[in-house]
Each structure stands twice: as C-alpha cells, then as structure tokens.
C-alpha cells in the first residue's frame, strides 16, 4: 500500500504546530497503525529528519498509551486501540490525517504526544479503597453478588486512554471518571469511600478543565473497551445522593 500521511508536528507545548505531509510505500495490510508509523520514522531518520513522536507501550490494547486521532476519529475507524488497528482498514492511495488528542486538559508535549496526567490526578482524588495491611483476606470472605461483580468488571476494563475525551465535542471526561467511580463503588470493598469518592473525583475532574457532559454519546462510541453511556448517568445519581448527604 502507498499512503499519504498528514501528520501533526509540534516541537513543544510552547510552539505552534502544523500538519506536515509525508509519503509512505510498501505498507502491508497486516501491519498495525503504529508499525506503519515506525516505517515512517525509519524513513525520516534515514533522510536526516526528526522522527514523529507518538505514545505507545504494550502495543497489545491493554495499557492505554496509544492516543491518535485518525481522519477525525479517536483511534481510527475501528472500535479498538490505535495499536490494534490494522492497515487493512484503509485503502491503497488513501490520505490519512493523524493528530493528537484535542482537549485543553491534554496539552501537547510534542507532535502526537499529549500530557494525560490529569487522569492520574482524578484517580489520586478517590480511585482507591481503604483496606487493612497484612496478608490477603480469604477470597470468599466478602461475598459479591454476580450482577455486581459483572458490573464492576465491565467498568474496570477502562484503560484510561482518553479516547472518550478526544471524541467528545465538549472535551468531557465523564465516561472515564464514571468508569473509575462505578467499578469501585458497586463493590463492598469500596463502600466506605463511596460518597467521598464520587464527590472528590468529579471535583478534581472539573478542576482539571475538562468540558461539561451533554450526553451526546460520542465517548461511548469511541471507547475501545465498550464502557457504556449509562455509566455516566449512574455516577450522576451517585453524585446527587452524596451531595445531599454531605458525604
């Protein structure tokens, strides 16, 4: 496959960026999108140019590090992470626009790399449980109903990639925050901090400068792990209840 790439290049957070055109050839349909970028970078290095900076780690759809907007879609045309997106999703001769996540709370560090530490601070605000130290408790000591366990596992699948923020027209982080609030709040181990967790994490989310949620649903559509939209409405109910009780 021969492709035309228009890649966002930006030296650092303090400079303006622009789209730069590149041509790549010999791309196998079986390559991942990141492997295609590896080919581009090898080409740039051999020609004495600066390679394109982009986030990646496990390349197995687990870590949430990869974060690209491809032709206006977070992670590209398939419901998966960028690292698991195969080039067979595109056609020979296509032009691909490749950009970083676009959100004020995710400032660009360089090229396609953005600072997602805002997510870390949201987790630090309440994404934990209180548990005594020592040896692990007996696995069956605290029974968890099957529907609650399934609900918790569904929301624990969130990998914190930020596609929900990038896809949201408002740049909201409600799907991410609700996934973290709900997967702990429904379990008995997370019950002691249930009220303070939702209040603190939502407060931190607002402090980070994310946009307001209007339930357009773009976040759930873009989520590579399928976190459902009702996660947000459930967290909203939890927030109202906690605010009324005053923690």
C-alpha positions in Angstrom: 0.0 0.0 0.0 1.1 3.5 -0.7 -0.3 6.2 1.6 -0.2 10.0 2.0 0.1 11.0 5.7 -0.6 14.4 7.0 0.9 14.4 10.5 0.6 17.0 13.2 4.1 18.2 14.0 4.7 20.4 17.1 8.1 21.0 18.7 6.8 21.5 22.2 3.9 22.9 24.2 5.1 26.5 23.8 5.2 26.5 20.0 2.5 26.4 17.3 2.1 23.2 15.3 1.0 22.3 11.8 0.2 19.4 9.6 3.2 18.0 7.6 2.7 15.8 4.6 4.6 12.5 4.1 4.5 9.6 1.6 5.0 6.0 2.7 5.1 3.0 0.5 5.3 -0.8 0.9 2.9 -0.8 3.8 1.4 -4.3 4.4 -2.3 -4.5 5.2 -1.3 -6.8 8.1 0.7 -4.1 9.8 -0.6 -2.3 12.8 -1.1 1.5 12.6 1.9 2.0 14.9 4.1 -0.3 12.8 3.2 1.9 9.8 4.4 4.9 11.8 7.6 3.0 12.6 8.1 2.7 8.9 7.6 6.5 8.5 10.1 7.2 11.3 12.7 4.9 9.8 12.3 6.8 6.6 12.6 10.2 8.3 15.7 9.1 10.3 17.5 7.8 7.2 16.8 11.1 5.5 18.2 13.1 8.5 14.8 14.4 9.6 13.3 14.4 13.1 11.1 11.3 13.7 7.5 11.8 14.7 6.9 11.4 18.5 3.9 9.3 19.4 2.9 7.5 22.6 3.0 3.7 22.8 3.9 1.0 25.3 2.4 -2.5 25.3 1.0 -2.5 21.7 -1.5 -5.1 22.9 -4.5 -2.9 23.5 -4.0 -3.1 27.3 -2.0 -0.1 28.6 -4.0 2.8 27.0 -0.8 4.7 26.0 -1.5 5.0 22.2 -3.6 8.0 21.5 -4.2 9.2 18.0 -7.0 10.9 16.1 -7.1 9.4 12.6 -9.1 11.1 10.0 -11.1 12.8 12.8 -11.9 9.7 14.7 -10.3 8.7 18.1 -8.2 5.6 17.5 -9.4 5.5 13.9 -12.3 3.8 12.0 -12.5 0.6 14.1 -13.6 0.3 17.7 -10.2 -0.7 19.0 -7.0 0.9 20.2 -4.6 2.5 17.7 -2.0 -0.2 18.3 -4.6 -2.9 17.4 -5.8 -1.0 14.3 -4.6 -2.9 11.2 -3.8 -1.1 7.9 -6.3 -3.3 6.1 -8.9 -0.8 7.4 -7.5 1.6 4.8 -7.2 1.5 1.0 -4.2 1.9 -1.2 -3.8 5.6 -2.1 -5.6 6.9 0.9 -4.7 10.2 2.6 -4.7 9.9 6.4 -4.8 12.9 8.8 -3.0 12.0 12.1 -3.4 14.3 15.1 -3.1 14.1 18.9 -6.0 14.1 21.3 -7.6 17.5 21.2 -8.6 18.8 24.6 -7.5 21.7 26.8 -6.8 19.3 29.7 -4.5 17.3 27.4 -1.8 19.8 26.3 0.5 18.7 23.5 4.0 17.8 24.7 5.5 17.1 21.3 4.0 16.1 17.9 1.4 13.4 18.7 2.2 13.1 22.4 -0.1 14.7 24.9 0.1 15.1 28.7 -2.7 12.9 30.3 -1.6 13.4 33.9 -5.0 15.0 34.5 -6.4 11.4 34.6 -3.8 10.5 37.2 -4.9 13.3 39.4 -8.5 12.3 39.1 -7.6 8.8 40.2 -5.5 10.1 43.1 -8.5 12.1 44.3 -10.6 9.0 45.0 -9.7 5.9 43.0 -8.7 3.8 45.9 -10.2 1.8 48.8 -9.4 1.6 52.5 -8.1 -1.9 53.4 -6.0 -3.1 56.4 -2.5 -4.1 55.6 -1.2 -7.6 56.1 -1.9 -10.9 54.4 -4.5 -11.1 51.7 -8.0 -12.0 53.0 -9.8 -15.2 52.2 -11.2 -14.8 48.7 -14.7 -15.9 49.8 -14.7 -13.8 53.0 -16.6 -11.0 51.3 -19.4 -12.3 49.0 -20.1 -10.2 46.0 -23.4 -10.8 44.1 -22.8 -11.9 40.5 -24.5 -8.8 38.9 -22.3 -6.5 41.0 -19.2 -8.4 40.1 -20.1 -8.3 36.4 -20.8 -4.5 36.6 -17.5 -3.9 38.3 -15.5 -5.9 35.8 -17.3 -4.1 32.9 -16.2 -0.7 34.2 -12.7 -1.9 35.3 -11.9 -2.6 31.7 -11.3 1.2 31.2 -7.7 1.6 30.2 -7.6 5.4 30.6 -6.6 6.1 27.0 -8.6 9.3 26.8 -10.4 8.4 23.6 -13.7 9.5 25.3 -12.3 13.0 25.9 -10.9 13.2 22.3 -14.2 12.1 20.8 -16.4 14.3 23.0 -17.4 17.7 21.3 -17.1 19.3 24.8 -13.9 17.6 25.8 -15.6 16.0 28.8 -14.0 13.2 30.9 -17.3 11.9 32.4 -17.0 8.4 30.9 -13.5 7.9 32.3 -14.4 9.3 35.7 -17.7 7.3 35.9 -15.9 4.1 35.0 -13.5 4.6 37.8 -16.2 5.7 40.3 -18.6 2.9 39.4 -16.2 -0.1 39.3 -15.2 0.6 43.0 -18.5 1.9 44.3 -20.5 -1.2 43.5 -18.2 -3.5 45.5 -18.4 -3.9 49.2 -14.6 -3.1 49.5 -15.3 0.3 48.0 -18.3 1.1 50.1 -16.6 3.1 52.9 -15.5 5.8 50.4 -18.5 5.6 48.1 -19.8 9.1 48.8 -16.5 10.9 49.2 -15.1 9.2 46.1 -17.6 10.5 43.6 -17.6 14.0 45.1 -13.8 14.2 45.1 -13.2 12.7 41.7 -15.8 14.8 40.0 -14.4 17.9 41.7 -10.9 17.1 40.5 -12.2 16.4 37.0 -13.8 19.9 36.9 -10.6 21.4 38.3 -8.6 19.9 35.5 -10.5 21.9 33.0 -12.5 19.2 31.2 -15.7 20.3 29.4 -19.2 19.6 30.6 -21.1 16.5 29.6 -24.2 16.8 27.5 -24.6 13.0 26.9 -24.1 13.1 23.2 -22.7 9.6 23.4 -19.6 10.1 21.3 -17.5 9.0 24.2 -19.1 5.6 24.5 -19.0 5.1 20.7 -15.2 5.8 20.6 -14.3 3.8 23.8 -12.2 0.8 22.7 -13.3 -1.2 25.8 -17.0 -0.5 25.4 -17.7 1.4 28.6 -21.5 2.1 28.3 -23.0 5.5 28.4 -25.3 4.6 31.3 -22.1 4.6 33.4 -22.3 8.4 33.4 -26.0 8.6 34.4 -25.3 6.2 37.3 -22.4 8.3 38.5 -24.7 11.4 38.3 -27.2 9.7 40.6 -24.4 8.8 43.0 -23.1 12.4 42.9 -26.5 13.9 43.7 -27.1 11.5 46.6 -23.7 12.1 48.0 -24.0 15.9 47.7 -27.4 15.8 49.5 -26.0 13.7 52.4 -22.9 15.9 52.6 -20.5 12.9 52.3 
